[in-house]
Amino acid sequence: MKLLLLLINLIWLISILIMIISSMLSKKSISDKEKISPFECGFNSKNNYRNTFSIQFFLIAIIFLIFDVEITLLLPLILTLNSSNLKVWFTLVTYFILILILGLLYEWKFGALDWLN
């Protein structure tokens, strides 16, 4: 039993050493201007490529993801309509859609959907 544990630890140690050595050997040692610059369809970028994303773009992407997940949660509810209690089902769907509509109204009120700001 002790020999087996020693063998497993030895294999574990050897594999870690191999991973560390291969990581050190595979790193790029030379950094060219072409290698570290962004690729923009073969043209040199004329502007600063470290510009940040627009926060409106980020918020619209998050809202899209939320409503995309909402559809994946609503589809199984439609399939379970026949096999569930109708009162509980309608209550669940109503609360679910109400929460989403309130979230959308909140985003609309605070201007997350306005592109012109």
Disulfide bonds with the S-S distance in Angstrom:
none
